[in-house]
Amino acid sequence: MTTETYTLITGASSGFGKSLALECASRKMNLILVALPGPELKELADSIRMRYGVKAMAVEKDLSTEEGCYSLHSEVIKQNLRVNILINNAGVGSTFYFYEGGADFFEKQVKLNVLATTLLTRLFLPLLEHHHQSYILNVSSLSCFFHLPRKSVYGSTKTYIYYLSRTLKKELRPHGVSVSVICPGGMNTNAVVTQVNQSGTWFARHSAMEPDVVAAIAISGMLSKKEVIIPGKLNKLYKMLDYVVPSSVKDMVQQYQMKKLKRSDVL
Ligand SMILES: NC(=O)c1ccc[n+]([C@@H]2O[C@H](COP(=O)([O-])OP(=O)(O)OC[C@H]3O[C@@H](n4cnc5c(N)ncnc54)[C@H](OP(=O)(O)O)[C@@H]3O)[C@@H](O)[C@H]2O)c1
């Protein structure tokens, strides 16, 4: 039986997931990379194998469906791959008002961000428990700490991930499974998000980070068994300010920003 271990990363074909894959490969981890069908995933696996000399396989699955999650698990079991690190990164973001989003979009967002993370964590738990020490890294968002207009469903999914991770950290410690959650602020992962970051508030423009930098912080934090990872000084400061600024002042700022947004929607 093979003694090689694997790190499984969901949403690995682009954005933050790709940065996590490159960071793990540079640390000589073998990889199982998962994303929707498309050439980018296979190309990434090929280039990682060549550049880092590690094993890297591409598994195409739609994780917004329950079948996708179950069939990923069956494939890993069938190939007898020993997963000792699970990184639940796949997620879909959004920045619009609740009434602007369709029911079908929200259904997909909740299924990918919430259900897939829950199912995969449960399904892969027996494999993780096989090892003396194993790790789960869940990707939440800084938005999970705030109640931001235009982030209603997205922020709620990330609050779920945060709660789940912190609870599992306690439950799974005796089983040798360390659980970490990362809460990044804005990252320039793709053209849409970069545009949102660049055209946003002073904070959004100045706090946005490059995904490669965040990935290095994420993997170091996970391996040192950090419970909550918040990358970037400005993001840490923002979260701290939330504790000290009275809710009435925060409400006023949010109302002002919403009015400003409504005016610019009309323009
Ligand atoms: N970007 C930010 O500012 C930011 C901030 C905080 C947290 N986050 C979180 O970080 C994570 C990654 O975000 P990102 O900005 O890197 O997103 P992204 O650029 O849109 O990349 C998402 C990745 O997930 C994959 N994916 C999408 N739908 C999938 C599905 N149904 N099944 C399997 N894979 C799927 C995509 O694969 P394909 O392209 O092949 O479809 C892609 O590899 C998300 O959980 C997000 O919420 C992002």
The ligand as an SDF file (V2000), in Angstrom:
LIG
                    3D

 48 52  0  0  0  0  0  0  0  0999 V2000
  -11.7210   37.0520   -3.8010 N   0  0  0  0  0  0  0  0  0  0  0  0
  -11.9760   37.5980   -2.6310 C   0  0  0  0  0  0  0  0  0  0  0  0
  -11.9190   38.8310   -2.4520 O   0  0  0  0  0  0  0  0  0  0  0  0
  -12.3500   36.7220   -1.4680 C   0  0  0  0  0  0  0  0  0  0  0  0
  -12.3860   37.2950   -0.1810 C   0  0  0  0  0  0  0  0  0  0  0  0
  -12.7150   36.4880    0.8970 C   0  0  0  0  0  0  0  0  0  0  0  0
  -12.9930   35.1430    0.7030 C   0  0  0  0  0  0  0  0  0  0  0  0
  -12.9590   34.6160   -0.5540 N   0  0  0  0  0  0  0  0  0  0  0  0
  -13.2700   33.1910   -0.7120 C   0  0  0  0  0  0  0  0  0  0  0  0
  -12.1760   32.5360   -1.3270 O   0  0  0  0  0  0  0  0  0  0  0  0
  -12.6410   31.4150   -2.0820 C   0  0  0  0  0  0  0  0  0  0  0  0
  -12.0900   31.4920   -3.4980 C   0  0  0  0  0  0  0  0  0  0  0  0
  -12.5130   32.7170   -4.0730 O   0  0  0  0  0  0  0  0  0  0  0  0
  -11.9180   33.2580   -5.4560 P   0  0  0  0  0  0  0  0  0  0  0  0
  -12.0810   34.7320   -5.4310 O   0  0  0  0  0  0  0  0  0  0  0  0
  -10.5870   32.6630   -5.6950 O   0  0  0  0  0  0  0  0  0  0  0  0
  -12.9870   32.6610   -6.4790 O   0  0  0  0  0  0  0  0  0  0  0  0
  -12.8320   32.3850   -8.0540 P   0  0  0  0  0  0  0  0  0  0  0  0
  -11.7240   33.2080   -8.6170 O   0  0  0  0  0  0  0  0  0  0  0  0
  -14.2040   32.5870   -8.6060 O   0  0  0  0  0  0  0  0  0  0  0  0
  -12.4340   30.8560   -8.1090 O   0  0  0  0  0  0  0  0  0  0  0  0
  -13.3490   29.9270   -7.6540 C   0  0  0  0  0  0  0  0  0  0  0  0
  -12.8190   28.5270   -7.8480 C   0  0  0  0  0  0  0  0  0  0  0  0
  -13.8780   27.6350   -7.4890 O   0  0  0  0  0  0  0  0  0  0  0  0
  -14.1740   26.7980   -8.5980 C   0  0  0  0  0  0  0  0  0  0  0  0
  -15.6030   26.5130   -8.6560 N   0  0  0  0  0  0  0  0  0  0  0  0
  -16.6080   27.3870   -8.9020 C   0  0  0  0  0  0  0  0  0  0  0  0
  -17.7930   26.7510   -8.9030 N   0  0  0  0  0  0  0  0  0  0  0  0
  -17.5190   25.4360   -8.6620 C   0  0  0  0  0  0  0  0  0  0  0  0
  -18.3160   24.2760   -8.5570 C   0  0  0  0  0  0  0  0  0  0  0  0
  -19.6340   24.3360   -8.6900 N   0  0  0  0  0  0  0  0  0  0  0  0
  -17.6970   23.0940   -8.3240 N   0  0  0  0  0  0  0  0  0  0  0  0
  -16.3550   23.0190   -8.1980 C   0  0  0  0  0  0  0  0  0  0  0  0
  -15.5470   24.0940   -8.2910 N   0  0  0  0  0  0  0  0  0  0  0  0
  -16.1260   25.2860   -8.5150 C   0  0  0  0  0  0  0  0  0  0  0  0
  -13.7180   27.5660   -9.8030 C   0  0  0  0  0  0  0  0  0  0  0  0
  -13.4660   26.6300  -10.8530 O   0  0  0  0  0  0  0  0  0  0  0  0
  -13.7990   26.9540  -12.4040 P   0  0  0  0  0  0  0  0  0  0  0  0
  -13.2710   28.3410  -12.6630 O   0  0  0  0  0  0  0  0  0  0  0  0
  -13.1040   25.9040  -13.1400 O   0  0  0  0  0  0  0  0  0  0  0  0
  -15.2740   26.9350  -12.5470 O   0  0  0  0  0  0  0  0  0  0  0  0
  -12.4550   28.2270   -9.2860 C   0  0  0  0  0  0  0  0  0  0  0  0
  -11.3940   27.3080   -9.3140 O   0  0  0  0  0  0  0  0  0  0  0  0
  -14.1720   31.4580   -2.0260 C   0  0  0  0  0  0  0  0  0  0  0  0
  -14.6300   30.5900   -1.0200 O   0  0  0  0  0  0  0  0  0  0  0  0
  -14.4490   32.9120   -1.6390 C   0  0  0  0  0  0  0  0  0  0  0  0
  -15.6760   33.0600   -0.9970 O   0  0  0  0  0  0  0  0  0  0  0  0
  -12.6300   35.3710   -1.6420 C   0  0  0  0  0  0  0  0  0  0  0  0
  1  2  1  0
  2  3  2  0
  2  4  1  0
  4  5  1  0
  4 48  2  0
  5  6  2  0
  6  7  1  0
  7  8  2  0
  8  9  1  0
  8 48  1  0
  9 10  1  0
  9 46  1  0
 10 11  1  0
 11 12  1  0
 11 44  1  0
 12 13  1  0
 13 14  1  0
 14 15  2  0
 14 16  1  0
 14 17  1  0
 17 18  1  0
 18 19  2  0
 18 20  1  0
 18 21  1  0
 21 22  1  0
 22 23  1  0
 23 24  1  0
 23 42  1  0
 24 25  1  0
 25 26  1  0
 25 36  1  0
 26 27  1  0
 26 35  1  0
 27 28  2  0
 28 29  1  0
 29 30  1  0
 29 35  2  0
 30 31  1  0
 30 32  2  0
 32 33  1  0
 33 34  2  0
 34 35  1  0
 36 37  1  0
 36 42  1  0
 37 38  1  0
 38 39  2  0
 38 40  1  0
 38 41  1  0
 42 43  1  0
 44 45  1  0
 44 46  1  0
 46 47  1  0
M  CHG  2   8   1  16  -1
M  END
$$$$
